[in-house]
């Protein structure tokens, strides 16, 4: 009798929520077994798993990613990001979980850029009749994004919303079901005189997505998956309602286990993006979200390839198509010491002509194209069973046919991810 209110509570939480990421869906049994194997702390009925991350701790010679013809600003910086995950297993059919991740970004001299943010998630999963997995949750993700990709300033971005899914799951791990979500995105310029300018007006929006997904276990821990879905994008500012759009997408791929000689996800698909404004160009073509890692003895290899279209903060540009390829290599000289290196090349192409302000003048660029390259080399020390302290020198090189975007940057620093 005491189980009835808890079950009803979990059902309400699941139904009131929104989608789990298409490529990362886990069956109820897989997640239940994973949580059962946690070696973290216990607080009453809760299992707790702490994690500590230190990233970008070092010297940055171009904090604002300024054009090489301008005076770059250098500073010492670092990011502290602890995380706590907690889960409560109720019998064999209910999982309640939560995670919290405060993050502090520090700059020694650029005090306006020091930022404390916090992210958290709440999720519930219920297994009904041993085959139906009902899941739902709420998330609030807030981070300071140091200037990267298209952004030319530090930006605080927030993603907040609900997700839900219903899957039919077999004991073998096959799953078929539907997902849905509603997410609000908002952006805030950091360290500028007008914090609500540009990014907020041009990018704040709501995205709603629904998808059909299928997963089939072809090996013990390797899954074949496919997903078909649709999304619509509605912008908050009425003056930017012309940016509203919709899209459809189909993906197919393989997901490899978290442990083993090959890990990660291989995903390729097709997407069609249709703006509501008739004078804006559509996007259709290949999309990808692939991130693989392999280990051969002392040698570690990694490969990632991403392709998609993204909204631009430049209102005359509307959106751009990004291709990004990254290759990484590690070689363990000793059991506790390894050499690391990586190379990344990316390209952003803008289908619409755009006006680019530069040094008091506006330049019309008919077909803008930006190319960037990142070289990284360093070494790492093992500080735990699966934790490494890494030191690296990172060179960023960007060139554009639009004025003001020829950027060079060098960052020397350290990164640590410690799993307790």
C-alpha positions in Angstrom: 0.0 0.0 0.0 2.8 2.4 0.7 4.2 2.0 -2.8 1.1 3.5 -4.5 1.7 7.2 -3.7 5.4 6.9 -4.8 4.3 5.3 -8.1 1.8 8.0 -8.7 4.3 10.7 -7.9 6.8 9.2 -10.4 4.1 8.9 -13.1 3.2 12.6 -12.6 6.8 13.7 -12.8 7.3 11.7 -16.0 4.1 12.7 -17.8 4.6 16.4 -16.9 8.0 16.4 -18.4 9.7 16.4 -22.0 13.0 14.3 -25.0 15.8 12.4 -24.0 18.5 12.9 -26.6 17.9 10.6 -29.5 21.4 9.1 -29.6 21.8 8.7 -25.9 18.7 6.8 -24.9 19.3 4.0 -22.3 16.9 1.3 -21.6 15.4 1.3 -18.1 17.3 -1.9 -17.2 20.7 -0.5 -18.5 20.3 2.6 -16.4 19.1 0.7 -13.4 22.2 -1.6 -13.6 24.5 1.3 -14.1 23.2 3.1 -11.0 23.3 -0.1 -9.0 27.0 -0.3 -9.8 27.9 3.2 -8.6 30.8 3.3 -6.2 30.0 6.7 -4.8 28.5 7.8 -1.5 25.2 6.8 0.1 23.0 9.4 1.8 20.0 7.5 3.2 18.3 5.8 0.2 20.2 8.0 -2.3 23.2 6.9 -4.2 25.5 9.9 -4.8 28.3 10.2 -7.5 30.5 13.3 -7.2 32.8 14.6 -10.0 35.3 17.4 -10.2 36.4 19.2 -13.3 39.1 21.9 -13.7 39.4 23.2 -17.3 41.1 26.0 -19.2 43.4 26.8 -16.2 46.2 28.8 -17.7 47.3 31.7 -19.9 45.2 33.1 -22.8 46.8 35.6 -25.0 43.6 36.7 -26.7 40.7 36.5 -24.2 38.2 38.2 -26.5 39.2 36.5 -29.7 39.9 39.8 -31.3 41.0 40.4 -34.9 44.8 40.2 -35.3 44.8 43.9 -36.4 43.3 45.0 -33.1 45.0 45.0 -29.7 44.4 41.6 -28.1 43.8 41.3 -24.4 45.7 38.6 -22.5 44.8 37.1 -19.1 45.1 34.2 -16.7 41.9 32.2 -16.4 40.4 28.9 -15.1 37.1 27.1 -14.7 36.0 25.1 -11.6 33.1 22.8 -12.3 32.1 20.3 -9.6 29.1 18.0 -10.2 26.9 15.8 -8.1 24.6 13.1 -9.4 22.1 11.4 -7.1 19.7 8.6 -7.8 17.0 6.7 -5.8 16.0 3.2 -6.9 12.5 2.4 -5.7 12.0 -1.3 -6.0 12.8 -2.6 -9.5 10.5 -0.3 -11.5 11.2 3.4 -10.5 14.3 5.6 -10.9 14.3 9.1 -9.5 17.5 11.0 -10.3 19.0 14.5 -10.1 22.2 16.3 -10.9 23.6 19.7 -10.0 26.6 21.4 -11.6 27.8 24.8 -10.3 30.5 26.4 -12.4 32.8 29.3 -11.7 34.8 31.0 -14.5 37.7 33.1 -13.2 39.8 35.8 -14.9 42.6 37.4 -13.0 42.4 40.9 -14.6 39.1 41.0 -16.6 36.9 41.0 -13.5 33.7 41.7 -15.5 34.0 38.2 -17.0 34.1 36.3 -13.7 30.9 34.4 -13.7 29.2 31.9 -11.4 26.5 29.8 -13.0 24.5 26.7 -11.9 22.9 23.9 -13.9 20.6 21.1 -12.7 18.4 18.3 -13.9 15.5 16.3 -12.4 14.4 13.1 -14.0 12.1 10.2 -13.3 11.7 6.8 -15.0 9.0 4.2 -14.5 8.9 0.7 -15.9 5.3 -0.4 -16.5 4.3 -4.0 -17.1 8.0 -4.9 -17.4 8.2 -3.6 -21.0 7.0 0.1 -21.1 9.5 2.7 -19.9 8.0 6.1 -19.2 10.6 8.9 -18.7 10.5 12.6 -18.1 12.5 15.4 -16.7 13.2 19.1 -16.3 16.6 20.7 -17.0 18.1 24.1 -16.5 21.6 24.4 -18.1 23.4 27.7 -17.7 27.1 28.2 -18.7 29.5 30.9 -19.6 30.7 30.1 -23.1 34.1 31.6 -23.8 34.2 33.1 -27.3 34.0 30.1 -29.6 32.4 29.1 -32.9 30.6 32.1 -34.3 30.4 34.1 -31.1 33.0 36.9 -30.8 32.3 37.7 -27.1 31.9 35.7 -23.9 28.2 34.7 -23.7 26.1 33.3 -20.9 23.6 30.9 -22.4 20.7 29.2 -20.7 18.7 26.1 -21.9 15.7 25.3 -19.8 12.7 23.1 -20.4 10.9 19.7 -20.2 11.4 16.4 -21.9 9.5 13.1 -22.0 9.6 9.7 -23.7 7.7 6.4 -23.9 9.5 3.3 -25.1 8.6 -0.4 -25.5 11.7 -2.2 -24.3 12.7 -5.9 -24.6 15.0 -7.8 -22.2 17.5 -8.0 -25.0 17.8 -4.2 -25.2 15.7 -3.5 -28.2 13.7 -0.3 -27.8 11.1 1.5 -29.9 9.3 4.7 -28.8 8.6 8.4 -29.1 10.2 11.4 -27.5 9.1 15.1 -27.1 10.6 18.2 -25.6 10.1 22.0 -25.2 13.3 24.0 -24.6 13.8 27.7 -24.1 17.1 29.2 -25.1 18.3 32.6 -23.9 21.7 34.5 -24.2 23.4 37.2 -22.3 26.5 39.2 -23.4 29.0 39.3 -20.5 31.2 42.4 -19.8 29.6 44.7 -22.4 27.8 48.0 -21.9 24.6 46.7 -23.4 24.2 43.2 -22.0 20.9 42.5 -23.8 22.1 43.6 -27.3 22.6 41.4 -30.3 22.7 37.9 -28.9 19.5 38.1 -26.8 17.4 39.8 -29.5 18.6 37.6 -32.3 18.8 34.2 -30.6 16.3 33.9 -27.6 13.7 31.3 -28.7 11.7 28.3 -27.9 12.3 24.9 -29.7 9.8 22.1 -29.7 10.7 18.7 -30.9 9.0 15.3 -31.4 10.7 12.2 -32.7 10.2 8.5 -33.3 13.2 6.4 -32.3 14.3 2.7 -32.6 17.3 0.9 -31.0 18.5 -2.6 -31.8 21.3 -4.3 -29.9 23.6 -6.0 -32.4 26.4 -7.0 -30.0 26.5 -7.2 -26.2 26.8 -3.4 -25.8 26.6 -2.0 -29.3 23.3 -0.5 -30.5 22.0 0.3 -34.0 19.7 3.3 -33.8 17.5 5.4 -36.1 15.5 8.5 -35.4 13.0 10.5 -37.4 11.6 13.8 -36.0 10.4 17.3 -36.5 11.1 20.6 -34.8 9.8 24.2 -34.8 11.6 27.3 -33.7 9.7 30.4 -32.3 11.7 33.5 -31.4 10.8 35.6 -28.4 11.3 39.1 -29.8 8.4 40.1 -32.1 10.8 42.1 -34.2 12.6 38.8 -35.0 9.6 36.7 -35.7 10.8 36.5 -39.3 13.4 34.0 -37.9 10.8 31.5 -37.0 11.3 28.2 -38.8 10.7 24.4 -38.8 12.8 21.4 -39.6 12.6 17.6 -40.2 15.4 15.2 -39.6 16.3 11.5 -40.0 19.3 9.9 -38.4 20.9 6.4 -38.4 24.0 5.3 -36.6 25.8 3.0 -34.1 26.4 3.6 -30.4 29.3 1.7 -28.9 29.7 0.9 -25.1 31.2 3.3 -22.6 34.0 0.8 -21.9 35.9 -1.3 -24.5 38.4 -0.9 -27.3 35.9 1.3 -29.3 33.6 3.8 -27.6 31.3 6.6 -28.7 28.7 7.3 -31.3 28.6 7.2 -35.1 25.6 9.2 -36.4 24.8 10.4 -39.9 21.5 11.7 -41.3 19.5 14.1 -43.4 17.9 17.4 -42.4 15.6 19.9 -44.0 15.4 23.4 -42.5 12.6 25.6 -43.8 12.4 29.3 -42.7 8.9 30.9 -42.5 10.2 34.0 -44.3 9.9 33.4 -48.0 13.0 35.4 -48.8 15.3 33.2 -46.7 17.1 30.2 -48.1 16.3 26.7 -47.0 18.9 24.2 -45.8 18.8 20.6 -46.8 21.5 18.0 -46.7 23.8 15.8 -44.6 24.0 16.3 -40.9 26.3 14.4 -38.5 27.1 14.0 -34.8 29.9 11.5 -34.5 32.4 11.1 -31.7 34.5 7.9 -31.5 37.5 6.8 -29.5 39.5 3.6 -29.8 42.4 2.1 -28.0 45.1 -0.2 -29.4 47.5 -1.1 -26.6 49.3 2.1 -25.6 47.9 4.1 -28.5 44.6 6.0 -28.2 42.8 7.5 -31.2 39.8 9.8 -31.3 37.7 11.1 -34.2 34.7 13.4 -34.3 32.7 14.9 -37.1 29.9 17.3 -36.8 27.7 19.0 -39.4 24.5 21.0 -38.9 23.0 24.5 -39.4 22.9 27.0 -36.6 21.2 30.3 -36.0 23.5 33.3 -36.4 23.5 36.2 -34.0 24.0 38.5 -37.1 20.4 39.3 -38.1 21.3 39.7 -41.8 23.0 36.3 -41.8 20.1 34.3 -40.2 22.0 31.0 -40.1 25.2 29.3 -41.1 26.3 25.7 -41.9 29.1 24.4 -39.8 31.4 21.4 -40.6 33.9 20.4 -37.9 36.4 17.5 -38.0 38.7 16.7 -35.1 41.4 14.0 -34.8 43.2 13.2 -31.6 46.0 10.9 -30.5 47.5 9.8 -27.2 50.4 7.5 -26.6 51.2 6.1 -23.1 54.9 6.1 -22.5 54.3 4.8 -19.0 51.2 3.5 -17.1 50.9 7.0 -15.5 52.3 9.3 -18.2 51.1 9.9 -21.8 51.7 12.3 -24.7 48.6 14.0 -26.2 47.9 15.8 -29.5 45.0 16.8 -31.6 44.0 18.7 -34.8 40.7 20.3 -35.6 39.5 22.0 -38.8 36.2 23.7 -39.1 34.3 25.8 -41.7 31.2 28.1 -41.4 29.4 28.9 -44.6 26.6 31.6 -44.7 24.0 31.1 -47.5 22.5 34.6 -47.3 24.4 37.8 -48.1 25.1 39.8 -44.9 26.3 43.2 -43.7 29.4 43.1 -41.5 30.3 46.2 -39.5 34.0 46.9 -39.2 35.8 50.0 -38.0 32.8 52.2 -38.5 31.8 50.9 -41.9 29.4 48.2 -43.2 30.6 45.7 -45.7 28.2 43.6 -47.8 29.5 40.0 -48.1 27.7 38.0 -50.7 28.9 34.6 -49.7 30.8 34.5 -46.4 33.1 31.7 -45.5 35.1 31.3 -42.3 37.8 28.6 -41.8 39.4 27.8 -38.4 42.1 25.4 -37.3 43.1 24.3 -33.8 46.4 22.6 -33.0 47.0 21.1 -29.5 50.0 19.3 -28.1 50.7 18.3 -24.5 51.1 15.5 -21.9 49.1 14.0 -19.1 49.6 12.3 -15.7 47.2 9.7 -14.3 45.8 10.9 -11.0 43.2 8.2 -10.5 41.8 5.0 -12.0 40.2 6.9 -14.9 41.4 10.4 -14.2 44.1 12.4 -15.9 45.7 15.8 -15.3 46.6 17.2 -18.8 48.8 20.1 -19.8 48.6 21.5 -23.4 49.5 24.3 -25.7 46.6 25.2 -28.0 46.9 27.3 -31.1 43.7 28.8 -32.7 43.8 30.1 -36.2 40.8 31.7 -38.0 40.5 33.3 -41.4 37.4 34.8 -43.1 36.5 36.7 -46.2 34.5 39.1 -44.0 36.7 41.8 -42.4 37.4 41.7 -38.7 37.5 37.9 -38.2 41.1 37.0 -38.9 41.9 35.8 -35.4 44.9 34.1 -33.8 45.0 32.8 -30.2 47.3 30.8 -28.1 46.2 29.2 -24.8 48.6 27.3 -22.5 46.9 25.5 -19.7 45.7 22.5 -17.8 42.6 20.3 -17.5 41.5 17.8 -14.8 38.5 15.6 -14.6 38.4 13.6 -11.4 35.8 10.9 -10.8 35.5 10.0 -7.2 
